[in-house]
């Protein structure tokens, strides 16, 4: 193995370690900061420490730390998949990366159209971040998507994009849209507009949190049922929760894996629908044409004045 190959392999190893290390660090923090308890408990995100600020104390919670860990993991995985990329795919990782990029581009094109082709990286990022955040429960970590603050931040970001593209046709057109189809529906339209980020946040947060709670409650119920049915067995056999073997793992396939990935896809799909659906492209094109016409008129007027001079 020559020097170039050894350097390439070393970078690959560093990137893979960089993808795994943040998650390992989160598990270590979880063990160190989790207080001792008996039985199964349902709690929110742990508060690691608090930063004093002029407004109010800023708590640094498990949800924030785990979100940054997921982002670092995604960054290292992306760098690993694109490491050594070439014009002609020569590795399986490059084929996988190109497949992901192609699927994201096609999804954005089918849902948003050609004008929003540049949205593919954003949609891929928010879908991956949401999916991996929900899957942290498989490692025994608190999923950031079970924290309302995290999901609400994503929803506010998406709502800002929706409002930005609605303003593309001008603020007057945006304000007039609240009076459509009839003016007396303006209050309802305003409430509907404000409800968009709220519904997106609560839908995602509620589904992930409810799945985690249901999984814990079923595991606790199976433990109690095992003691009730098999408690007559002698010694440690009577205390061992036999009924909690296998069944919670099967339920985890839905609540942790399928439901988490499904909610990530739904959140990304709603983002594409709301942004593209709220963009008045025809009005924007007309406004753009009027601006260009005024610019041409001003240019012709300046040219005519210069010729007269």
Residue, then its C-alpha position, 0 to 999 in steps of 0.5 A: x500500500x503506497x503513501x497515497x492509499x494509506x492517507x486515503x484510508x486514514x481520512x476514511x477512518x477519521x471520518x467514520x470515527x467522527x461520525x460515531x464519536x458524537x453519539x458515543x459522547x452523548x451516551x456517556x453524558x446520559x449515563x453520567x447525568x441520569x439520576x438513579x431510579x427504580x423501575x421505568x420512568x418517563x422524563x423529559x430531556x436532561x438539563x446538563x447545565x445552565x448559562x446565565x443571560x440578561x433575559x433569563x437563564x439558558x438551559x443546555x439540555x439533552x435535546x440540544x446536545x443530541x441535535x448537535x451530535x446528529x448534525x456532526x454525524x451527518x456532516x462526517x457521513x456526507x464527507x465520507x460518502x463524497x471522499x475521493x469522488x470522481x467524474x466516473x463513479x468508481x466506488x460503492x459509496x459514490x454510487x450511494x451518494x449519487x443515488x441519494x442526490x438523484x432521489x432528493x432532486x426528483x422528489x423536489x422536482x415532482x413536488x415543487x417544480x423547476x423553480x425550486x430545484x435548489x431546495x433539494x439540499x435543504x429538504x435532504x438535510x431536514x429529512x435526514x436530521x429529523x430521521x436520525x434524531x428520532x432514531x436516537x431512541x434505539x441507542x437509549x438516547x433522548x430523541x430531539x424530536x421529542x422536545x417541542x423546542x427543537x421541532x418548533x424551531x424547524x417549523x418557524x424556519x419553514x414558516x419564514x421560508x413560506x412567508x418569504x416566497x409569498x412576499x415575492x409577488x409584493x407585500x400588497x398582493x400578500x395582504x390581499x390574499x387574506x381577503x380571498x375568496x371573500x373579505x369577511x374570511x380574513x380573520x380565518x385566513x390569518x388564523x390559518x396562516x399562524x396555525x401552519x407552524x403550530x400544526x407542523x410542530x405539534x404533528x411531528x412532536x406529538x407522534x414521536x413523543x407518543x411513540x416513545x411513551x407507548x413503548x415505555x408503558x408497554x414494556x412496564x406493563x409486560x414486566x408487571x404481567x411477567x411477575x404476575x404470571x411467572x412469579x411462582x417460579x423459584x429464585x431469580x427465575x420468578x423475578x426475571x421479566x420473560x415477557x419483556x423479551x422480544x415484544x418491545x423490540x418488535x414494537x420498536x420497529x414501528x414506534x422508533x424506526x418506521x414512525x420516526x422515518x415516516x414523520x421525517x418524510x411527512x415533515x419534508x413533504x409538508x415543507x415542500x407543499x407549503x413553500x411551493x403552494x404559497x408561492x404565487x409564481x404567475x404574479x411574481x413573473x408579471x411583477x418581474x416583467x414589469x420591473x424589467x420593462x421599467x428598467x428598459x424604459x429608464x435605459x432608453x430614456x438615458x440613451x435618448x438624453x445622451x444622444x441629444x446631448 
